[in-house]
């Protein structure tokens, strides 16, 4: 295995919003290839209860985008009421907070123009389930969704992991014919990305986020 290529893919797969190419079509064959790769991901008990809903219809994308924009407006209002989330000097998340918010607002304004919306779904509902059931359900779809994102990135496609449309999950389910017993887990706006490649992001040091044998033991 080419470790350098693998590390490059894993460390530079960024959330793409402002750099999505809204005018360039994404071939169906490329999306199908990425989904085939995604379905090699692990799945609990080999149940394979996953499903990818690919939305290219213009009217349906516009309706989903309207739900997303409405949800983002409420989310930003709530954030602003609470003040800055990261207050420690030197915290890389504080440095990026404004930029990330502006990027999210840009996506909300242009989501209807993004040529493909992909919604990874999983059979089952776990709103009232215990922690084991929740972990099992999400653990059976999120690895596949991430594999889809990596496969897409390797083919020049960008996207952002978004979840705000889930505030209107039932409306989106009705729009797309998603059965009642199926859980939507994310909304991935997919397009080719513009410009040069991506760099590593500023992250908190791994030593601050790793415990050995006991929580907090460095």
C-alpha positions in Angstrom: 0.0 0.0 0.0 1.2 3.5 -0.8 1.2 5.0 2.6 2.0 8.5 1.4 -1.0 8.5 -1.0 -3.3 7.1 1.7 -2.1 9.6 4.3 -2.6 12.5 1.8 -6.1 11.4 1.1 -7.0 11.0 4.8 -5.4 14.3 6.0 -6.5 16.6 3.2 -10.2 15.5 2.7 -11.8 18.8 3.7 -15.4 20.0 3.9 -15.9 21.8 0.6 -18.5 24.5 0.3 -17.3 27.7 -1.5 -15.1 25.7 -3.9 -17.9 23.5 -5.3 -18.2 23.8 -9.1 -21.9 24.5 -9.4 -21.8 24.4 -13.2 -20.0 21.2 -13.9 -22.2 18.0 -14.1 -21.3 14.9 -12.1 -21.6 11.8 -14.2 -23.9 9.1 -12.8 -21.2 6.4 -13.5 -18.8 8.2 -11.1 -21.3 8.3 -8.3 -22.2 4.7 -8.8 -18.5 3.8 -8.7 -18.1 5.7 -5.4 -21.1 4.0 -3.9 -19.8 0.5 -4.9 -16.6 1.3 -3.0 -18.6 2.6 0.0 -20.4 -0.6 0.3 -17.2 -2.4 1.1 -17.2 -0.6 4.5 -17.9 -2.6 7.7 -21.5 -3.0 8.7 -22.9 -4.4 12.0 -23.7 -8.1 11.9 -23.2 -7.8 8.1 -26.8 -6.6 7.9 -26.1 -4.2 5.1 -29.2 -2.1 5.8 -27.7 0.9 4.2 -29.1 2.9 1.3 -27.8 6.0 -0.6 -30.5 8.3 -1.9 -29.0 10.3 -4.8 -30.9 13.5 -5.6 -30.3 15.2 -9.0 -33.8 16.4 -9.7 -33.7 20.2 -9.7 -37.0 20.8 -8.0 -36.3 18.3 -5.2 -32.8 19.8 -4.6 -34.4 23.2 -4.3 -36.9 22.0 -1.7 -34.2 20.3 0.3 -32.1 23.5 0.1 -35.0 25.5 1.5 -35.3 23.3 4.5 -31.6 23.5 5.1 -31.5 27.3 4.8 -34.3 27.6 7.3 -32.6 25.3 9.8 -29.3 27.1 9.4 -30.9 30.4 10.2 -32.2 29.0 13.4 -29.0 27.4 14.3 -26.9 30.6 13.8 -29.4 32.6 15.8 -29.0 30.1 18.7 -25.2 30.3 18.4 -25.1 34.0 18.4 -27.2 34.1 21.5 -24.7 31.9 23.3 -21.6 33.9 22.3 -18.3 32.5 21.0 -18.1 28.7 21.5 -14.3 28.6 21.9 -12.8 31.2 24.2 -9.3 29.9 24.9 -6.5 31.9 23.3 -4.8 29.8 20.6 -7.6 27.3 20.1 -7.6 26.6 16.4 -11.4 26.2 16.5 -11.8 29.8 17.7 -9.6 31.0 14.8 -11.8 29.2 12.3 -15.2 29.7 13.8 -16.1 32.8 11.7 -14.8 31.3 8.5 -16.7 28.1 9.0 -19.9 30.0 9.7 -19.5 32.1 6.5 -18.8 29.0 4.6 -22.0 27.4 5.9 -24.0 30.4 5.0 -22.6 30.4 1.5 -23.6 26.7 1.1 -27.1 27.5 2.3 -27.4 30.2 -0.3 -26.2 27.9 -3.1 -27.3 24.4 -2.0 -30.0 24.3 -4.6 -27.4 24.8 -7.3 -25.2 21.9 -6.2 -25.7 19.3 -8.9 -26.0 16.3 -6.6 -27.4 15.7 -3.1 -26.6 12.4 -1.5 -28.4 11.2 1.7 -26.9 8.1 3.3 -29.7 6.2 5.1 -29.9 3.1 7.3 -32.8 0.8 8.1 -34.2 1.2 11.6 -35.1 4.0 13.9 -33.3 4.6 17.2 -34.8 7.8 18.7 -35.9 6.0 21.8 -33.3 3.2 21.8 -30.4 2.7 24.2 -26.8 3.6 23.6 -25.8 0.1 22.2 -28.6 0.2 19.6 -27.7 3.8 18.6 -24.0 3.0 18.2 -24.8 -0.1 16.2 -27.2 1.7 13.8 -24.9 4.6 13.1 -21.8 2.4 13.1 -23.4 0.5 10.3 -23.7 3.5 7.9 -21.2 6.2 8.9 -18.1 4.2 7.8 -19.8 3.6 4.4 -20.7 7.3 4.1 -17.1 8.3 4.9 -15.8 5.8 2.4 -18.1 7.4 -0.2 -16.6 10.8 0.6 -13.0 9.5 0.3 -13.7 7.7 -3.0 -15.3 10.9 -4.3 -12.4 13.0 -3.2 -10.0 10.7 -5.0 -12.0 11.4 -8.2 -11.9 15.2 -7.9 -15.2 15.6 -6.1 -15.8 17.6 -3.0 -18.6 17.8 -0.5 -19.4 18.7 3.1 -21.0 16.6 5.8 -24.2 18.4 6.8 -27.0 17.4 9.1 -29.2 20.4 9.5 -31.8 19.2 7.0 -32.7 16.5 9.6 -34.7 19.2 11.4 -37.1 18.6 8.6 -36.4 14.9 8.2 -40.0 13.9 7.8 -40.6 16.4 5.1 -37.5 15.3 3.2 -38.6 11.7 3.6 -42.0 12.4 2.1 -40.4 14.3 -0.7 -38.1 11.5 -1.6 -40.3 8.5 -0.7 -38.0 7.3 2.1 -39.9 4.7 4.2 -40.9 5.5 7.8 -38.6 2.8 9.2 -35.5 4.3 7.7 -33.1 6.9 9.3 -31.4 9.6 7.3 -28.0 10.3 8.7 -26.5 13.2 6.7 -26.8 15.3 3.6 -23.8 15.4 1.3 -23.8 18.1 -1.4 -21.6 16.7 -4.1 -19.8 18.5 -7.0 -16.4 18.7 -8.6 -14.2 21.2 -6.7 -12.4 24.2 -8.1 -8.9 25.4 -7.5 -5.9 23.6 -6.2 -5.7 20.7 -3.8 -6.3 21.0 0.0 -3.9 21.2 2.9 -3.9 19.8 6.4 -6.3 21.6 8.8 -5.3 23.1 12.1 -6.3 20.7 14.8 -5.9 20.3 18.5 -2.8 18.3 19.3 -3.5 14.5 19.5 -1.9 14.3 22.9 -4.7 16.5 24.3 -7.3 14.2 23.0 -5.8 10.9 23.8 -5.9 9.0 27.2 -4.0 5.9 28.0 -5.8 3.3 30.2 -7.7 5.9 32.2 -9.5 9.1 31.0 -7.2 12.0 31.3 -4.0 10.0 31.6 -1.5 11.2 29.1 
